[in-house]
Amino acid sequence: MSHTVINPATLHDPVGFGYSHLASTEGFVFVAGQYASDADGGVVSPDDFARQVERSFENLETALAAGGVGPRDVVQLRTYVVGLDLDRLGVLTARVERTWGARPPTQSLLGVAALALPGMLFEVDAIAVRDRG
């Protein structure tokens, strides 16, 4: 199965970091880890977990749209949280509920010691299924 790699112009250019934002096949869209990145790939709000979660999900939605899908098409999330505790879990849960309501996609949540860049507190990646209907 062939695939297309997409790096939306509305997100930072990730190639210098060694990856692409998404790959799209006939039936699936795979979105790489999205974090609270600015236009140059820098981390916004390095001390504000809630703002990082919000910006990460905004970036995720931008990437999904570039692949021709949206949040309703997401079947799996993987989330990574530095310093996982109940407060941070609550922030993440509220954001997921705001997007998917009572029917969120499957999700793996990993508490980690660090992420790729200094100041990163959160990252999310996704797999979406393209509707063939």
N, C-alpha and C positions, 0 to 999 in steps of 0.2 A: 504494500500500500504506500503510495507516495504521500509526501507531506509538504507543507509550506511553512516556512519560518517567517514570523511577523514581529517587527519592532515598531509599534505605533509612534509616530512623530510627536504625539502628545505626552509621551513618557520619555524619561531619560534614555540615552543610547547605552544599552547594557553590554555591547560587544567588548568594550575595553575592560569590563569586569569579567569577561569570559563566558557569557551566556546570552541567550535571546529571550525575549519576553514570552513568546508563545509559539507553539507549533500546532498547525491545523491539518487534520486529515479529513477524509470524506465524512466520517462519523463522529470524530472527537476533536476537542480543543484542549490542549494541555498548556496551562499557564504556569510559568516559573514563579518562584517566590517573589511576592510583591511586598515591599516595605514602604515606610514613610519617606519616599525619595522625592527630592526636588528635581528641577529640570536638568541638573547636572549629575544626578545620582547621589548627592549628599543627603544625609539624614536630617529631616526636619524635626523640630521639637525633641531633641535628644533626652530630655528629662520628663517628658509628658507621655506616659503610656497610653492614655485614652486618645490623645491626638494622633499618636502613631497608629493605633488601631484604625481610627477613622480614615486617615490618609491612605493606609495600606489597602483598605477595602475600596476606597475611591479609585486607587490605581488598579486594583483587581477588576473593577467594573469597566474601566477604560480598556484594559487588555481583553476582557471578554468581548466587548463590543467590536474591537478590531478583528476578532475571530468570527464575528457574525452570530454571536450567542449572547445571552444575558444571565443574570443570577438564577433565573428559573430553570436554566439548563444545567446548572452545576450539580454533579452527582457526588463529588468528593472534595472536601477541603482538608488540607494539612496546615495546622497552625503551630507556630513556634513562639514560645513566650520566655523571655529572660526574667528570672526571679518570680516564677509562677507562685501566686498565692491566691487566696479567695477573693481579694479585691480585684486583682487582674482578671481572674476567671469571670467575675461578675461583669466587668467592662466588656470582655469578649462575648459573653453570652448575650448581653443586651444588644450588641451590634449585630450578631447573627440573627437574633429574634426580629430586629428591625427590618432586616432584608428578607428573611424566609418565613417569619411567623412561626406557626406551630409545626411546620414541616421542613426543618432544616435538612441539608444534605448530610451524608455521612461525614464524619470529621475525626481526624486523629489529632490530638492535642499533645504537644511535647513541651515539657519544661526543659529549658536548655541553659547552660552556663553563659554562653555568648553566641552572637550571630556574626555575620561576615564583616560588618563595619562597626567601628566604635560608635556608641550611642544608639545602635539598633536595639530595640526592646521587643519587637514583634515582626513576624513575617507570616504570610499566608500564600499557599499555592492551591491550584484547583484543577480539576478535570471536569469538563462539560461535555454533554452529548448533544450533537446537532440533530434537531428534529428533521426526520426525513419525510414526515407526513405531508 
